[in-house]
Amino acid sequence: MGDLEREKTEIPCPKCGRDIEVSYRDMYSRKEAKCSRCKSMYKFNSSDASNLNSCIKNFERAQEKFGEAIQRILKGADIILKN
């Protein structure tokens, strides 16, 4: 599991407005977010949940590639030391 999947976000309860804290992983795997106060909930569409999962994976792969590109540019750089 990547770091982004563990990240939490807050969404407002559709009934009472209280913040519902939910991780991105819970959003796509459990496909719901429930208010601890009034028990109202969001039920997420399976297709949208699957799309979120794919987007997270694509984002994490892009982050890796970005890190690799930074390392390559540093390795290939001419280093000039001044006194």
N, C-alpha and C positions, 0 to 999 in steps of 0.2 A: 504494500500500500504506500502510495506517495504522500508527500507532505500536504499537497493541496486537498487530497481526500479527507485528511484529518482536520483541516481548517473548518471553523464553525462560522456560520452566518446567522443573522437574526432576521426573521420575517414576522410581520405583524399578524396577530391572530385575526382571522376574518370576522370574529364576533366581538370580542372584548378589546382588541387592539394591543394586548400585552405582547411583548416580544417572545417569539418562539425561537430558542437557540437550537440549531440543527447543523450537523456536519454535512459537507457535500456528499460524502459516502452514504450517509443515512438517507439523503434525498434520493439518490438513485438506487439504493439497495432495498430500503424499507418502503420506499415510494409513498411515505406519508410524514407529516409533521403535526404533532398534537400539542395543543395548549395545555399547560399544566394547571391553569386556573379554571377555565370553563370547559375543557375537554373537547372543544371544537377542533377540527383538523383540516389540513390540506391532504387530499389524496392525489398523488401525482400520476399522470398518464405514463404508462409503461414505455411508450415510444419516446416521450420527452425525457424520461429518466435514463433510458439507454443512450440517448443523444448526449445528455450531460456527462455520462460516464465516458463516452468516446471523446468528447471535448476535453475532459480532464486529462485523459491519456495523451491526446495530441499536444496539449499545452505542456505537459511534463516532458514529452519528447523534444519539443521545441526549446524548452529551457536547457536540456542536456546539450543539444546542438549548439545553442548560444554559448554555453560554457566552453565547449570544445573549440568553437571559433575564437573565443577570447584567448584560450591557451595557444592556439596556432599562431595568432597574430603576435603574441608576446614572444614565442619561440623564434619566429621569423624576423623579428625586428632587429635592426642594427642598433647596437648599444654604444653610445658615445659618452665616455666618462671625462669630465672636466675637473681640473684642479682648482 
